[in-house]
Structure formats: structure tokens, C-alpha cells
Amino acid sequence: MFEELAEDLRLFYVALTRAKYRCYLNWADVRTKERANDSAMAYLFEFADCDFAGQQRVLQALATAEPDLFEYRLLSAVAAGEPAELSGVRRDPELPLAYRSQTRSLHSIWQMS
């Protein structure tokens, strides 16, 4: 567990520090009643045990403290049952949903252990 968190923190650091002009960071509160969010980002922002309102306060405090470096924006979710618009094109509700077929192998020559 500790080694996995350490590797996730390293990858998170690399992802954030490689941006040349701008870095967009998305956060979704993914947890269950039994298990808090144990992601690297939750660990760094110290909101693994915060509720949604607590997470909002932490993010807003960062935006207030460093307005030139950090901007916080709460995005609204698409209402249940309504298809999201992609590139201005809406899906025809009469057509059945379909998935794209796999075009590449998921096998990789590297691994993490």
C-alpha cells in the first residue's frame, strides 16, 4: 500500500511538472461509505476524509492564496438521462448505443512492481 502510494505520488508529480504552458487538473470525489478516496491527489490536498463541502473549501482556499497560479472552477454535471454534447453534436436517442472496437493490443512490455 505505501509503495503504491509512493509511486502514484511520483507519477502525479511528473504529470503536474511537465506542463509547459498550462495544466488542467480534474477532481472527482470517488469513494464509498466504507472507503475514503486514497488517491495521490487526495493525499496531497489532504481531503481523503473530507466531505464534498470540505474539498471545495480546500480548493477555493488554494485559488484565493495563489490566484496567479491556481484557478478553481466547479463544473456542473450533466443531468441524469441527458446525453452530453460532444463537439456540438447530439446523439440521436432513437439509435442504439454502440462502443468502438479495440484497435490496438493492451499488452505492454513494461510493468510496475
C-alpha positions as CSV (number, residue, x, y, z in Angstrom):
1,M,0.0,0.0,0.0
2,F,2.7,2.5,1.0
3,E,4.8,1.6,-2.1
4,E,1.8,2.1,-4.4
5,L,1.0,5.5,-2.9
6,A,4.7,6.5,-3.3
7,E,4.6,5.5,-7.0
8,D,1.3,7.3,-7.5
9,L,2.7,10.4,-5.9
10,R,5.7,10.3,-8.2
11,L,3.5,9.9,-11.3
12,F,1.3,12.7,-10.1
13,Y,4.3,15.0,-9.6
14,V,5.7,14.1,-13.0
15,A,2.3,14.8,-14.7
16,L,2.0,18.2,-13.0
17,T,5.5,19.4,-13.5
18,R,5.8,18.6,-17.2
19,A,3.3,21.1,-18.4
20,K,4.9,23.8,-20.5
21,Y,2.2,26.4,-20.5
22,R,-0.8,25.2,-18.5
23,C,-2.0,22.2,-16.6
24,Y,-5.7,21.3,-16.2
25,L,-6.5,19.1,-13.2
26,N,-9.8,17.4,-12.8
27,W,-11.1,16.1,-9.5
28,A,-14.0,13.8,-8.8
29,D,-14.8,12.7,-5.3
30,V,-14.7,8.9,-5.8
31,R,-15.2,7.0,-2.6
32,T,-17.7,4.8,-0.9
33,K,-19.2,4.8,2.6
34,E,-16.7,2.1,3.7
35,R,-13.6,3.5,2.0
36,A,-12.2,7.1,1.7
37,N,-10.6,8.3,-1.5
38,D,-7.0,7.1,-1.3
39,S,-5.6,8.6,-4.5
40,A,-2.3,10.6,-4.6
41,M,-4.2,13.8,-5.2
42,A,-6.5,13.3,-2.2
43,Y,-3.4,12.5,-0.1
44,L,-1.6,15.7,-1.2
45,F,-4.6,18.0,-0.8
46,E,-5.4,16.3,2.5
47,F,-9.0,15.7,1.6
48,A,-9.2,11.9,1.7
49,D,-11.5,12.2,4.7
50,C,-13.2,15.5,3.8
51,D,-16.8,15.6,2.5
52,F,-17.6,17.4,-0.7
53,A,-18.0,20.8,1.0
54,G,-14.7,20.4,2.8
55,Q,-13.0,19.6,-0.5
56,Q,-14.5,22.7,-2.0
57,R,-13.1,24.8,0.8
58,V,-9.6,23.4,0.4
59,L,-9.7,24.1,-3.4
60,Q,-11.1,27.6,-3.0
61,A,-8.5,28.4,-0.4
62,L,-5.8,27.4,-2.9
63,A,-7.3,29.6,-5.5
64,T,-7.6,32.5,-3.1
65,A,-4.0,32.1,-1.8
66,E,-2.4,31.8,-5.3
67,P,-4.7,33.5,-7.8
68,D,-2.0,33.8,-10.5
69,L,-1.1,30.1,-10.2
70,F,-4.2,28.2,-9.3
71,E,-7.8,28.7,-10.6
72,Y,-10.7,26.7,-9.2
73,R,-13.9,26.1,-11.1
74,L,-16.8,23.8,-10.1
75,L,-18.3,22.3,-13.2
76,S,-21.9,21.2,-13.3
77,A,-22.7,17.6,-14.1
78,V,-24.9,16.6,-17.0
79,A,-28.4,15.8,-15.7
80,A,-29.1,12.1,-15.5
81,G,-30.6,10.7,-18.7
82,E,-29.5,13.6,-20.9
83,P,-26.7,12.8,-23.3
84,A,-23.6,15.0,-23.1
85,E,-22.9,17.1,-26.1
86,L,-19.6,16.3,-27.9
87,S,-18.3,18.9,-30.3
88,G,-21.8,20.3,-30.6
89,V,-23.3,17.1,-32.0
90,R,-26.1,15.4,-30.0
91,R,-26.6,11.7,-30.2
92,D,-29.9,10.6,-31.8
93,P,-31.9,9.0,-28.9
94,E,-33.5,6.5,-31.4
95,L,-30.2,4.9,-32.3
96,P,-28.8,2.2,-30.0
97,L,-25.7,2.9,-28.1
98,A,-22.5,1.3,-29.5
99,Y,-18.9,1.0,-28.5
100,R,-15.8,1.4,-30.5
101,S,-13.9,-1.8,-31.2
102,Q,-10.4,-2.3,-29.9
103,T,-7.8,-1.4,-32.5
104,R,-4.6,-2.0,-30.5
105,S,-3.2,-4.5,-28.1
106,L,-3.4,-3.7,-24.5
107,H,-0.2,-5.7,-23.8
108,S,2.8,-3.6,-22.7
109,I,6.5,-4.5,-22.4
110,W,6.9,-2.6,-19.2
111,Q,5.4,-3.3,-15.8
112,M,5.3,-1.8,-12.3
113,S,6.1,-4.0,-9.3
